[in-house]
Amino acid sequence: MFEIRPMSPELYRQQTRRITLVVASLFLVLAMLFATFSVQLFGEPGGDNFRWNLVGVLAGLAFTVAVVRIQLWPRPWMAPAVYGWQLKRNLMRVGNVMHRVKEGVAARDPAAMKLLRFYHLGLTQMHQLDGNLSDLNQMTREIDQHREAMEAQGLDVEQNCLDPAWLEAVKNYGK
């Protein structure tokens, strides 16, 4: 179960910039090493070795992805990037069934109402963390209206956890 956690946007951006630099540097080093190695091993002196350079760069990319996912992902200093990725991934899960969510909200279904509230809270945090407040300002009215509808229905507006049961209930809505 994913939970929205309070986080300082400034600190988040600072830490994710540093993480991005580390991962990009790792990729550059690995891509150059693999490209050089593949050209030396398979290339022709003075010939066109573009494909061997490309193979090396792609191998460097694959190795970088593997190192990040296997070795770096669980490290505490990667936590901001991991949290941001998980937040966006869970917002996509809700976004993928948004047409069903909207149908459920129109019918005042509590699971759909809670799911949309979680989505609004997560989207708000994502925009704050990314420093994209202009898109957030455009949604303020919709977010406030939905919060008021939940309060009128007596539902808790603090929906900081994504309950997988809500997704399942909403996926079957309108079938």
Disulfide bonds with the S-S distance in Angstrom:
none
